[in-house]
Amino acid sequence: MVRELSGHEIDALHYELLIKDIIAAAERLPPFPDVAWKIVSLVKSMAPVREIEALISYDPAIAAKILRMANSVYYGRQYGVRTVREAILLLGDRRLLQVVIAACATLYYGPGNSQDERELWEHSVNSALLSEIVARQLQHAPVLTLYTASLLHDIGITILSLYAKIYLHSNLREIRGETDIIRTERRALGIDHQELGAIISRNWKFPPDIVAAIENHHNPEKAGKYEELASLVYIADTLAATFSKQDDGHHTKTLNPESDPVFKKFNITRKMIDDSRNELKTGMTDVAKALGSV
């Protein structure tokens, strides 16, 4: 005789199936474009510009974003950059690779039509740019690894927000409120965006340090030997979120670096925070627009 399941057991089974469904959706995301790693390889091996130009030219989306960046006010152009080759020479290796990674990332969570999608992409770009600023302040290297982890740290939200709308008829922002983000997500959907981000980045064959930083950007002390990278992503993420809320007129408390153990560990001062904010708002605003455009 088959025993009937209790209501509690049925709820637990539904919960387990939901988690499996969310993980399966994350695993079905298309692979990160191979062209990105080919360009990275060519640049790091100091290949001739013509080879890099030829590879970029095969991808119109990447080529367009590189040209847009090269023509941004940030570079103080007195005349228009018309060719990919000119753009490559102007941007330099580091900025070129950053634009390539950003162009590929827009395939998964670029600026969409909804406010949530636009805000997520803007936050991701600002986090990436702030990570570069903070890395320079702390004389940290390599910057490209930090930039990539910061740009993609919230990739798991793209999947989790979809399931929040389907099953909870709400968006993640409403669910989270001002409470512990990770705990709230796990209670509501059984899994959090950090864990999903790690699943996605592993499937994309990202290096273990980037995977660990994405998986632990809210709790970098759990990242093991990659704690430093995860901590810097945490700092960039926190700064980007704080600056955005302040700019939107929210009554957000001033970030106190002395009371945050991660900020304190890296000796992040109020002046460094103010300098980061000013640099993001002035010199980097146009860069953010160029990266954010599709």
C-alpha positions in Angstrom: 0.0 0.0 0.0 1.4 3.4 -1.0 1.5 5.9 1.8 0.0 9.3 1.0 2.4 12.2 1.4 1.6 14.8 4.1 1.2 18.5 3.1 4.6 19.2 4.6 6.2 16.5 2.5 4.5 17.7 -0.6 5.8 21.3 0.0 9.3 19.9 0.6 9.1 18.0 -2.7 8.0 21.0 -4.6 10.8 23.1 -3.0 13.4 20.5 -4.0 12.0 20.3 -7.6 12.1 24.1 -7.8 15.8 24.2 -6.8 16.6 21.6 -9.4 14.7 23.5 -12.0 16.6 26.8 -11.2 20.0 25.0 -11.3 19.1 23.4 -14.6 18.2 26.8 -16.1 21.5 28.2 -15.0 23.3 25.2 -16.6 21.5 25.8 -19.9 22.9 29.2 -20.4 25.0 29.3 -23.6 28.8 29.2 -23.1 30.7 32.4 -22.8 31.8 33.4 -26.3 35.0 31.7 -27.3 36.1 34.8 -29.2 36.7 36.6 -25.9 39.4 34.1 -24.8 40.9 34.1 -28.3 41.3 37.9 -28.1 42.7 37.7 -24.6 45.2 35.0 -25.8 46.3 37.1 -28.8 46.7 40.3 -26.7 48.7 38.5 -24.0 51.0 36.8 -26.5 51.6 40.3 -28.1 50.2 39.2 -31.5 50.3 41.7 -34.3 47.5 44.2 -34.3 46.3 43.0 -37.7 45.5 39.5 -36.1 43.6 41.1 -33.2 41.8 43.4 -35.6 40.8 40.5 -37.9 39.3 38.5 -35.0 37.4 41.4 -33.6 36.0 42.4 -37.0 34.3 39.0 -37.2 32.1 40.0 -34.3 30.1 43.2 -35.1 28.8 43.6 -31.5 32.3 43.6 -30.0 33.7 45.8 -32.8 30.9 48.4 -32.4 31.5 48.6 -28.6 35.2 49.0 -29.0 34.7 51.8 -31.5 32.1 53.5 -29.2 34.6 53.3 -26.3 37.5 54.7 -28.4 35.3 57.7 -29.3 34.2 58.4 -25.7 34.9 61.7 -24.1 37.0 59.9 -21.6 39.8 59.6 -24.1 39.5 63.3 -25.1 39.3 62.6 -28.8 39.6 65.5 -31.1 38.5 63.5 -34.1 36.4 60.4 -34.7 38.0 57.0 -34.5 36.7 55.2 -37.6 38.5 51.8 -37.7 38.9 48.9 -35.3 42.7 49.2 -35.8 42.7 52.8 -34.6 40.6 51.8 -31.6 42.9 49.0 -30.6 45.9 51.2 -30.7 44.1 54.0 -28.8 42.6 51.8 -26.1 45.6 49.8 -25.2 45.7 46.1 -24.1 44.0 46.5 -20.7 41.1 48.6 -21.8 40.6 46.6 -25.0 40.2 43.4 -23.0 37.8 45.0 -20.6 35.6 46.2 -23.4 35.7 42.7 -25.0 34.6 41.0 -21.7 31.8 43.6 -21.3 30.6 43.2 -24.9 30.3 39.4 -24.3 28.6 39.9 -21.0 25.8 41.9 -22.6 24.7 38.6 -24.3 23.5 37.4 -20.9 22.5 40.4 -18.9 23.0 43.5 -21.0 20.7 46.6 -20.6 17.2 45.3 -21.4 13.8 47.0 -21.6 12.8 46.5 -17.9 14.0 48.8 -15.1 15.3 45.8 -13.2 17.5 44.7 -16.2 18.8 48.2 -16.7 19.6 48.7 -13.0 21.3 45.3 -12.8 23.6 46.0 -15.8 24.3 49.6 -14.6 25.3 48.2 -11.2 27.5 45.5 -12.8 29.3 48.0 -15.0 29.8 50.5 -12.1 31.1 47.6 -9.9 33.6 46.7 -12.6 34.8 50.3 -13.0 35.0 50.8 -9.3 37.0 47.6 -8.9 39.5 49.1 -11.3 39.7 52.4 -9.3 40.1 50.5 -6.0 42.7 48.2 -7.5 44.7 51.2 -8.5 44.4 52.8 -5.1 45.6 49.6 -3.5 48.2 48.8 -6.2 46.5 45.4 -6.8 47.1 43.2 -9.8 46.0 41.6 -12.1 43.2 44.1 -12.8 41.5 42.1 -15.6 40.7 39.2 -13.3 39.2 41.6 -10.7 37.3 43.5 -13.4 35.8 40.3 -14.9 34.7 39.0 -11.5 33.2 42.3 -10.6 31.4 42.7 -13.9 29.9 39.2 -13.6 29.4 38.9 -9.9 25.6 39.2 -10.1 25.1 36.9 -13.2 23.1 34.5 -11.0 20.5 37.2 -10.5 19.4 36.8 -14.2 18.1 33.3 -13.5 16.9 33.9 -9.9 14.9 37.0 -10.8 13.0 35.1 -13.5 12.0 32.4 -11.0 11.0 35.0 -8.4 8.6 36.5 -11.0 7.2 33.0 -12.0 6.8 31.4 -8.6 6.5 34.4 -6.2 4.9 36.9 -8.5 7.4 39.5 -7.3 10.9 40.8 -8.1 14.0 40.1 -6.0 14.3 43.7 -4.9 10.8 43.5 -3.2 11.6 40.1 -1.7 15.0 41.2 -0.3 14.1 44.5 1.3 16.9 45.7 3.5 17.5 42.3 5.1 20.3 39.7 4.6 20.1 39.2 0.8 21.6 35.7 0.6 19.5 34.4 3.5 16.3 35.9 2.1 16.9 34.4 -1.4 17.6 31.0 0.0 14.4 31.1 2.1 12.3 32.2 -0.8 13.7 30.1 -3.6 16.0 27.6 -2.0 19.2 28.9 -3.6 21.0 32.3 -3.8 22.5 34.3 -6.7 26.1 33.6 -5.5 25.6 29.9 -5.8 24.0 30.2 -9.2 26.7 32.5 -10.3 29.3 29.9 -9.4 27.4 27.2 -11.3 27.3 29.5 -14.4 30.9 30.6 -14.3 32.1 27.0 -13.8 30.1 25.9 -16.9 31.8 28.8 -18.7 35.2 27.3 -17.7 36.2 30.5 -15.9 39.4 30.2 -13.7 38.8 29.1 -10.1 39.7 32.5 -8.6 36.9 34.2 -10.6 34.5 31.4 -9.7 35.3 31.7 -6.0 35.0 35.5 -6.1 31.6 35.3 -7.7 30.5 32.5 -5.3 31.6 34.5 -2.2 31.3 38.2 -3.0 28.9 38.7 -0.1 31.0 36.7 2.3 34.6 36.8 1.1 36.0 35.2 4.2 34.6 31.9 2.8 36.6 32.1 -0.4 39.7 30.4 1.0 42.9 31.2 -0.9 40.9 33.6 -3.1 39.7 35.7 -0.2 41.6 38.8 -1.4 40.0 38.8 -4.8 36.5 38.1 -3.4 37.1 40.9 -0.9 37.9 43.4 -3.6 34.7 42.4 -5.5 32.8 42.8 -2.3 34.2 46.3 -1.9 33.4 47.3 -5.5 29.9 45.9 -5.2 29.3 47.7 -1.9 30.5 51.0 -3.2 28.4 50.7 -6.4 25.3 49.9 -4.4 25.8 52.7 -1.9 26.5 55.3 -4.6 23.5 54.3 -6.6 21.1 54.5 -3.6 22.5 57.9 -2.7 22.2 59.2 -6.3 18.6 58.0 -6.4 17.7 60.1 -3.3 17.4 57.1 -0.9 18.0 57.9 2.7 21.1 55.7 2.8 23.5 55.9 5.7 27.0 57.1 4.8 29.3 54.1 4.3 31.5 53.8 7.4 34.7 52.0 6.4 35.8 51.7 10.1 32.8 49.5 10.9 33.1 47.1 7.9 35.6 44.4 8.6 36.5 44.0 4.9 37.0 47.7 4.3 39.0 47.9 7.5 41.2 45.0 6.5 42.2 46.8 3.3 42.6 50.1 5.0 39.9 51.7 2.8 39.5 55.3 4.1 36.7 57.8 3.7 38.9 59.8 1.4 39.4 56.8 -0.8 35.7 56.2 -0.9 35.1 59.9 -1.8 37.8 59.8 -4.5 36.3 56.6 -6.0 32.8 58.3 -6.1 34.2 61.4 -7.7 36.2 59.5 -10.3 33.2 57.3 -11.2 30.9 60.3 -11.6 33.4 62.4 -13.7 36.0 60.6 -15.7 34.3 57.2 -15.8 30.7 58.3 -16.6 31.3 58.3 -20.3 33.1 55.0 -20.1 30.1 53.4 -18.3 27.8 54.7 -21.0 30.0 53.2 -23.7 30.1 49.9 -22.0 26.4 49.9 -21.3 25.3 50.5 -24.8 24.4 47.6 -27.0 
